Amino acid sequence: MTMIKKNWLPILVGMIYLLLIVFRSDLALAAWENSRYYLLEMVQILPVIFLLTVAIDVLIPREWIVKRLGSDSGMIGYLFALAFGSLSAGPIYAAFPIAKTLYQKGAKVGNIVVILSAWAVIKVPMLANEVKFLGPEFMVVRWFLTVVFILLMALVIEKAGVKIVAEEEGIQAPVAVKSDYCIGCSACARKMPEIFVMQEGKALVQQDLSLDQEQKNQLALVAQKCPTQAIAVRQQE
Amino acid sequence: MDVFTIAFWGLGIILFVWSLVKSREKAKEAIKKSRGMMKNMIGDIIAIIFMIGLILTFIPPQTIKELLGSGNLWLSTVAAALAGSVTLIPAFVAFPLVGSLVDSGASIVPGVAFLTTLTMVGLVTFPLEKKEFGTQFAVTRNALSFVAAVSIALLMGVII
């Protein structure tokens, strides 16, 4: 059941293709032809994304990210995120692993929004293409307005207090809930709401955690009391 | 591969090797973590790609072009923004498409709305974004991006 819930998208798409192959094989073939370009793009980009997430993790100290992209990074942080996103390559889904890695290392939500948006819209090779077909004036005005709106969006999202809560916890987190085990009793969320939130009947770990010793001790107790032992606590780095 | 992608590869490889040299231990752990993250996403990414193929089959660029150049400005702008949200077509197709429309005398407003939502709003990538960043984040980001795209388009109509 969790297998289906977790993979509903591939299953859905697979079923549509199966139906098309049976009833309209011409359309299935056309759809495959249309997908090929994107498949090639993915094969060209994803390995680099993998290398980069590893490099960010190893080479960039947490304090550095907190300072440049964290909650007190201000305008400089936004500009930094803007430049970072603009100088990337690949479609927006390629930005997800990078943005997630940066977030886990201390970048704030607003800057994640800037990176994702800049990655999507204002890439340098795309700007060149835009000049070619729509002229420099068009490109410059659209670029300028887009930058303004991306920054506005980041501010709105920061002010609204939007949180990033991943449905899947990576193994690097100090605390993780094994969602396959969690029965949604919400005992942990009641005891330590600063760590656990309930979402769609499962407990999830908030991502921007910094725990003091007292909280760590309490956490160990809460983990022990979990009826299905679904809470994994990782020891000190 | 275009120059940019090649440069990206070069950068990725250099930084990766540097990580290995700096700390084997840390790099090993980071590789394990990234591999886990990638494994989590890859199924959805492949599904997204095949979904794009499907959408392009049922809503070909030609249809979009007709939509962008049609009738009422408000209606076609919102329709264009919606079309950009559900489709994902490469820049080298999108720009000439909008370019030829503008050359033929159509308003640029729907075209800009389309170009902007095309990359910034992703209905197809939404399930993955939701999984990785949470429902609240994904909904807010996409909704705000949609509003931003329409605003950018209208402002461009005034400025140019």
Interface residues (C-beta under 8 A of the other chain):
Chain A: N7 W8 L9 P10 L12 V13 G14 I16 Y17 L20 L27 A30 A31 W32 E33 N34 S35 R36 Y37 Y38 L39 M42 Q44 I45 L46 P47 V48 I49 F50 L51 L52 T53 V54 A55 D57 V58 L59 S88 A89 G90 P91 I92 Y93 F96 P97 A99 K100 T101 V109 I112 V113 L116 S117 A120 V121 K123 V124 P125 M126 N129 E130 K132 F133 L134 E137 F138 V141 R142 L145 T146 F149 I150 L152 M153 V156 I157 A160 V162 K163 I164 V165 A166 E167 E168 G170 I171 Q172 Q199
Chain B: M1 D2 V3 F4 T5 A7 F8 W9 L11 G12 I13 L15 F16 W18 S19 K22 S23 K26 A27 E29 A30 I31 K32 K33 S34 R35 G36 M37 M38 N40 M41 I42 G43 D44 I45 I46 A47 I48 I49 F50 M51 I52 G53 L54 L56 T57 L88 P90 A91 F92 F95 P96 V98 G99 V102 I108 V112 L115 T116 T119 M120 G122 T125 P127 L128 E129 K130 K131 E132 F133 G134 T135 Q136 F137 T140 R141 L144 S145 A148 S151 I152 L155 M156 I159 I160
